[in-house]
Amino acid sequence: MDEYYSLGVGSVISFTLMGMRSRILSRIGLTGDWSQEVFMAIIALGVGFGVMPLLIYVAGSATLGRYEGANPARVYAAVYEGLKMGSGASFIVTFGPYGLYLAFKALRLWWRASARLA
């Protein structure tokens, strides 16, 4: 079921991604809302803990160049050591993808609520 929202200027936006996400997740056996949310949280946290430190290493190496002793293992070690010490930067790196997912959901709900009021 597609949902359409008008911006008032003759343009219409369709939000089919959330319906597509539900169809994809239901194909792998996740039919309940809670199971889909837990799956998405696990994916987002997996990206934060596993992929983000590697992306930071690649972006830093590409823009600033490699320095002596630079390798992905040191970036992972620094991020996880920062988590142990309570570093805000490490928490942003690891929990950032999940935070973006939650922010997107909140904005989508806000947009839906404002569309109902109009």
SVG drawing of the C-alpha trace seen along z (x, -y; Angstrom):
<svg xmlns="http://www.w3.org/2000/svg" viewBox="-6 -25 62 42">
<polyline fill="none" stroke="black" stroke-width="0.4" points="0.0,0.0 1.6,-3.2 1.2,-6.4 1.2,-9.7 1.8,-13.2 1.3,-16.4 3.6,-19.4 0.9,-21.8 2.8,-22.8 1.4,-20.0 4.2,-17.6 3.4,-14.3 5.9,-12.2 5.5,-8.5 6.9,-6.6 7.2,-3.1 10.5,-2.2 8.9,-1.4 6.4,1.0 9.2,2.5 11.2,3.0 8.2,4.8 7.8,7.1 11.5,7.9 11.6,8.7 8.4,10.7 10.1,12.9 12.8,13.9 10.2,14.7 10.0,11.5 6.3,10.7 5.7,9.0 6.5,5.3 8.7,6.0 10.8,8.6 11.3,6.2 12.4,3.4 14.8,5.7 16.2,6.9 16.7,3.3 18.3,2.4 20.7,5.3 21.6,4.2 22.2,0.6 24.3,1.6 26.2,4.1 27.0,1.3 28.1,-1.0 30.3,1.5 31.6,3.3 31.6,1.0 31.9,-2.5 35.5,-2.2 36.6,-0.7 34.9,-3.6 36.7,-6.1 40.0,-4.5 39.4,-4.5 38.2,-8.1 41.1,-9.2 43.6,-7.4 42.1,-8.8 41.9,-12.4 45.0,-12.8 47.1,-9.9 48.5,-7.0 50.8,-7.6 53.3,-5.4 51.5,-2.5 48.1,-3.3 45.9,-0.2 42.3,0.7 43.0,2.8 44.3,-0.3 41.2,-2.3 39.0,0.5 41.1,0.7 40.9,-3.1 37.1,-3.1 36.5,-0.2 39.0,-1.6 37.1,-4.8 33.9,-3.0 35.5,-1.5 36.6,-5.0 33.2,-6.6 34.4,-8.7 31.5,-10.6 33.2,-10.3 33.3,-6.5 29.6,-6.4 28.7,-8.6 30.6,-6.3 29.1,-3.1 25.6,-4.1 25.3,-6.8 23.6,-4.5 21.0,-3.4 20.4,-7.0 20.0,-8.0 17.5,-5.2 15.5,-6.4 15.6,-10.0 14.3,-9.0 11.5,-7.1 10.6,-10.1 10.6,-12.5 8.5,-10.1 5.9,-9.9 5.9,-13.7 5.4,-14.1 2.5,-11.6 0.9,-13.4 1.2,-16.8 -0.3,-15.4 -3.3,-14.2 -3.8,-17.6 -3.7,-19.4"/>
</svg>
